[in-house]
Amino acid sequence: MTTRIAAASASVARMRAWLSDRPIKRGIEAGLIASVPQVLLAKTEEWLLMPPGEDADLGPRFVERLAQLQGERVCEDTKWLAASAFHFGYAIFWGAAYALAYRRWQPHPLLGGTALGTLIYAITFPHWGGAVLMGTERPPHRRSWRQELVLATAAMSFGLGTALLYGRAKTPRNRVASIAPQGDEPMPSDRRALRAGTLRERRA
């Protein structure tokens, strides 16, 4: 178990190294990457837990509901293409939002990820949530515990994944500290003075 945790931590650390140092871009990249295991986890839970007639395909249902409200029919290919665009747009938005929030509060990744997942669930799936008000999802009292579990873990896995991948990004103060000379290393002004002195000696 310890070995698996260490391997997972190493994988996350490697992914962090690939991400941009620019805060907003880093947040977007973290959100996009986190959105992939989010879908895989939801589909795995659907396969293991959900009975026939229930699924974890919120995006396609959202697109279909929008088409119904407009009095239109949407073909299956268009529905899934639009759902994919919605999914990745959602990941970009929340990744950028997390980067902005991190700049303000700088939470620990576990705390920040839990807060992000809770926020996404709270504005989407309760009685007042967007998905329920639009008719994309049934209200909580009409959902099975299996579907509730899938919805909750989808939001939480995305939040935690985004925060863990984003990590503890360098603040401007940390960036200055990381590039500042350390120990007995000469300051840039000292190095310029040494070079000028060497040139004068050579001319003499």
N, C-alpha and C positions, 0 to 999 in steps of 0.2 A: 504493500500500500504506500509506504513511504517513498519507494522507488518511483511509483507512478506519479505521485504528487511532485517529486523532484523533476521528473521528465516533463510534466505539464508546465511547471514553472519555467523550465528551460525553454520550452517551445514558445511560451508567451514572451519571454525575454528576447528571443530571436526575432519574433514578429515586431516587437517594439523597436528594435534596432533598424528595421526596414522603414519605419514610419518617418514622416517629415518632422523637422524640429519646429516648423511654423505651427502655432497652436491651433488655428482654425482648420488648416489642412490636415493636421494630425488627427483632430477630432473626426473629420469627415472620413479619413482613411480607416480609423478605428471603428466607426459606425458601420461602414460598408463591410469590413471583414467580419464584425460581430453578427451582422445580419444573416450570414451564411449558416453557421451552426445553429442560429435561432430557428431557421426553417427546418434543418435536419432534425433537431430535437423535437420540434412540434410534430413532424411527420412520423418520427419513431414512436412518440406517445400515442399518436392517432392509430398507428398499426397495432400497438400493444394493448391499448385500453379502450378505444372507442368502438361502440357497436355500429353495425350498418346504419346508414342514414345520418351519422354525425361525422364531421371532418374538421381539420384544422386550417382550412383554406379561407382565411379571412379576406385576403386580397381579392381573389376572384369573386367572392360574394359581394364585396364592396363595389366592384366594377359593375356587376350584374344589377345591383340595387340602384346605382346611379343611372344606368340605362333604363331601368323600369320607371324611375321618376321622370325621365325625359320622354317616356312613351316609346322607347326604341328597344330593338332586340340586338343582342351582340353575339357574334359567332364565338365558338370555343377558342379558336386561336387568338382572336383579338382580345378576348377576355383575359387570357393568361398573359399575353404580352403587356396589356395595360396594367394587370396586377403586378407584374415584375417591375414595371416602371414605378408604380406606386410604392412598392416595397423598398426599392433602392432610394427613391426620393425621401421616403420616411427615414431611412438609415442616415442619409446625408444631413437632413434637418436635425435629427436628434444628436448626431455626432458633433455637429457644429455648435448646437445648444449646450452640450456637455462641456465643450472646450471653453465657451464663454463663461459658464458657471464655474468651471475650475479656475479660470483666471481671477474670478471674484473671491471664491471661498477656499480653494485648494484643499478639498477633502481627501481623506485616504481613499484609494480606489474601491475598497470594499464598501465603505460608507457611501461614496459617490455613486457607485453602481447600483446599490440597493435603493438609494433615493431616486435615481433615474428610472429604474424598473417600476417602482411604486407609483411615480408620477404618471408614467405611460399607462399603467393599468387604471389609475384613478380617473383619468380623463377619457378612457376608451370603453371600459367594460361594466362599470356600475350602472344603476338606473339612469343617472344623468350623463353617462358616457356617450361619446360621439357615435360609436358603433351601435349602441342600443337605440339611441334616438333616431338614427337613420334606418333602423330596421335590418342592419347587417348582422347583428347578433341578438339573440334572445335576452331578455332581462335575467338577472341572476336567479330569481326564484323559479325560472323555467329551464334553467340549465342543469345538466347532470353534474355530479362531482367530477366526473372524468373530463368533461369539457371545461369546467372551471379550472381544473389542474393544468390543462393544456394552455389555456389563456394566461394564467398566472405565470407559469414557467416560461412562456414565450416572452412576456414582457421583462421578467427578471433576468433571463439568460442574456437578452440583448443589453440590458442595462449594465450588468456585471461584465459582460464581454467587452463592451465599449470602454468602460472605466479601466479595466485591467490592461487592455491594450494601450489605452492612452497613457496610463501610468502616471508617474509624477513628472510632468513636463517641466522643463527649466523655465523659471521666471526670469525676467530681465536681470534681476539682482544676481541670480545664480549663474546666468550666462557670463556676466562680468567677472564673477569670482572664478569661473572655470577657465577664463582666458588670461586672468591676471598672473603675472610672474610669481613664483613661489620660492621660499627659501632664500638662498644667496644668489639666485639668478638675476642678472642685471636688469634694471628697468630699461625700456626703449630709449629714454633720454640718455641714460648712462652708456648704452651701446653706441649711440650716435657720437657722444663725446669721445669714447675710446677710438672710434674709427677716425674722427677728425684729428686726434692726437697722433695716431699712427701715420696718417698722410703727411702731417707736418714734419714728423721725424724723417720720413723717407725723402721729402724735399730738401731738408737740411743736409 
